[in-house]
Amino acid sequence: MIMRKAAILALAAGLAAILWGLAARQMLPSGWPSLPFDASAMSLQQILIAFGMMPRGMIALVAGAALGLSGALLQAVLRNPVADPTTLGISSGAQLALVMATIFAPGLLEVGRWPVALVGAGLAAGLVIAIGARRAFAPVTMVIAGMLVGLTTSAIATAITLSRGEYLLSLVIWNGGSLVQQDWSGVLSLTAVLIVGAIGAALLARPLRVLSLGAAGASALGLNVAGVRLAVILLAVLLAGAVSAELGLIGFVGLAAPALARSMGARSMGQVLALAPLIGALILSVCDGVVLTLAGATGEMFPTGALTGLIGGPLLIWLLPRLRGSTPPGTETAEGIAPRLAHPVTFLIVFGLAGLALAGLLAWIGRVPHGWAVLDWDSFNAFLPLRLPRIVAAAAVGALLAMAGAILQRLTANPLASPEVLGVSGGAAIGYALTLFATGTPIPALQMLGTMLGGAMALALVAAYARRRDMPAERVLLAGISVSAMAAAVLSAIMATGSAQSWQVLAWLSGSSSTVGWWQAASLGGLAVLVLVLARMAARWLQILPLGPEVSLGLGLPLDRARVGLIALAGVATGAATVLVGPVSFVGLMAPHLSRRIGFARAQDHIAGSALIGAILMIAADFGARMAGFPYELPLGLFASLLGAPWLLWLMMRMRR
Amino acid sequence: MTDPLFTISGLCVDVPGRRLLDRLDLNLPRGQVVALIGHNGSGKSTLLKVLARQVQASGGQVGFLGRALTDWLPRDYSRALAFMPQTTPPAEGMTVRELVALGRYPWHGALGRFGAADHAAVAAALEECAITPLADRLVDTLSGGERQRAWLAMMVAQEAGALLLDEPISALDIAHQVEVLSLVRRMCHEQDRSAIVVLHEVNMAARFCDHVVALKAGRIAMQGTPRELMTPEALQRIYGLPMQVLLREDGGRVAVPA
């Protein structure tokens, strides 16, 4: 058994070495450079080898080891088998910090990317952990929170990239996690960090083993729980942030390495901490070898991080059924007891009228070059055909996302469930990008079809998980998250090509309602009404499902059909909305919460309230997107995200156990 | 004895690496309160979940009211049998009346009208469990015993002849334990229902139940009347611990570790 495992490791190492050797071989007609490296005495090819390929091979090993160790530390300290720098949003935090520094304070980068990336990574990690701490570090919740923070930071980074895109191609490539090296400095600095990390991990191995008993048990044994947790997390952030600064986003190595180490039989904390860096180094080396081979064969250079993302998505899906049921019951109850309206229907009517009034008002007023103006009757009549479709479309999209969110939150009994983490948007984004690249300039109908097909495929995958009765509903969300991760990897690979289509994809990702016509607005509106009707028909399911599978089965509810049907409904709603506003908007998370906090308690009121609030939010966001940057328009989805993200964080911070 | 409620033969339940129930042969009587007792991991909760069709059997047959368990449609089964899980989930934002009304789901389904019969059943259930005064309170604001009664009322509203309860008193103080078990006993004896209750407390089982089934390591350790259970020999066989049985003045028996 041990022999076989050693053989697997040796095989992987051999494969990595051969792939690297083949790639190096291609560019080497004149013999290997001799030590010590002296650029002046070498041919150009030899310089490329000595200062390009060799450090690249080395940095793959070192970075992989650092990520593997970082993931192993995070998984140990959070007692969460799916924790890793990507799933906890740490890498995206570093990315956003670097993008912002590049645009707003390039001077900061003179001392190097390191401090900036580490601050960003640390802030993101701190945020996710603060959210998790209020929920007893429940694994699934941590990942959902991490993914939401990651999505938010990515959305903001995308916005900045979009507004100043021409200058940021290098950042885009960096986002994809490219391992291209020009000298040995990156290897040296990462090696130094890795050594620090290794020493730290060795010192912390024993406290971590005690901590694996849980916080209460560990402190009873005299362990300074907070101190150990802080030290371990700082170490993990240092390792992951350093890799981010040097190479960019390289997802899922930190997830895969400890998982593989465990599946190869590493049981104790020490074994996992020792084996995970080794396996991480091999994973990244093999991936980079594959990228180099592809580059040699096709001439197209993909960032290596895109490839690890492609591997990471399926890996996460594979890991899901093996997760133990580790969410303590009752940790996901929202803050206190929410109020309950005595006459919800009256309030629903009030909200509906308020929405109509708001839409009318916002269609009527607007900015002119010298301030604000109320349109006179003639201009109003002239503008209405232009403005009304987009207001209708925005309202419909808001309602669709809000209903999808409300359905998912009831289905999973998890207040963090939202359409963003269902994976439909990710699948739709892949569909959009593939249609665009396959056909060049597709007609809108074809583009919409491709987008919806992508969303449907992602949905089918998630639904396949939902059918499994032994699978807790909230874990189904992780399948969606895996799809999102894969989509992110594909998209970053597309971005890295820097072609005209890639900018079109980027623009679509941030969402816009400026081109909406009557046909689109009417079909979205019709769909919103249809979803509302269907959701209200399923109101009894939605009332029972939050009580969990045991009660649902006990009452004779067809659990499999209910789950698949409701996820399909939420997915169709999300997919249709995604076509207009892009993948992220947070309306699907915000509206159901507001609806519940206002006091719409019964399922049918909750759904209807969410739909109305979502519509109102989106009408307001559309107005904001039109007016904030007048005379230019901001993308609608982006504007909604920027509004929604701080609200989301505030909400997460104040929810208590 | 009349037709049994459940007929179980050769029932096995396996999880990877372990056999939870091992070739169980058992008939459970109708119209009585049956206690399932045993040490931790003896398989009593697993057995209950098999009967509630929450867990699939790996082998053997189980019949309910003369029909194989697999032949029942979900809705029909829920009309005949109600199940309460060990930890009742938080019923966020629901009033007691709404929770009890959920018990009507097997009757009206997802789209059927909530008719006069449904309203009457809910009112009767609230009355029977003595929670009519609490009907408009939020479930989350109830005390432990009240909440358990609300869940029992939901099962009553289901109008099922058989009730399966998984450790209904494990989180309650002694007064509420007695209150809930008395209610279950009354529900069975006065309304001709059957109940199968997983219990930890051997004295509670002996006092409130008509029939006791004891499991040990996935097999039957003993079954019989509470009187037959309350002997030092039987208790030692079930729990692997020397027990002493004290006689109370009224003739009741109490078991304590010797």
Boltz contact constraints between the chains, C-beta under 6 A:
constraints:
  - contact:
      token1: [A, 329]
      token2: [B, 87]
      max_distance: 6.0
  - contact:
      token1: [A, 333]
      token2: [B, 90]
      max_distance: 6.0
  - contact:
      token1: [A, 337]
      token2: [B, 140]
      max_distance: 6.0
  - contact:
      token1: [A, 338]
      token2: [B, 93]
      max_distance: 6.0
  - contact:
      token1: [A, 340]
      token2: [B, 93]
      max_distance: 6.0
  - contact:
      token1: [A, 540]
      token2: [B, 110]
      max_distance: 6.0
  - contact:
      token1: [A, 544]
      token2: [B, 102]
      max_distance: 6.0
  - contact:
      token1: [A, 547]
      token2: [B, 89]
      max_distance: 6.0
  - contact:
      token1: [A, 548]
      token2: [B, 89]
      max_distance: 6.0
  - contact:
      token1: [A, 550]
      token2: [B, 85]
      max_distance: 6.0
  - contact:
      token1: [A, 553]
      token2: [B, 54]
      max_distance: 6.0
  - contact:
      token1: [A, 554]
      token2: [B, 83]
      max_distance: 6.0
  - contact:
      token1: [A, 555]
      token2: [B, 78]
      max_distance: 6.0
  - contact:
      token1: [A, 555]
      token2: [B, 105]
      max_distance: 6.0
  - contact:
      token1: [A, 555]
      token2: [B, 106]
      max_distance: 6.0
  - contact:
      token1: [A, 556]
      token2: [B, 74]
      max_distance: 6.0
  - contact:
      token1: [A, 556]
      token2: [B, 75]
      max_distance: 6.0
  - contact:
      token1: [A, 556]
      token2: [B, 78]
      max_distance: 6.0
  - contact:
      token1: [A, 556]
      token2: [B, 106]
      max_distance: 6.0
  - contact:
      token1: [A, 601]
      token2: [B, 93]
      max_distance: 6.0
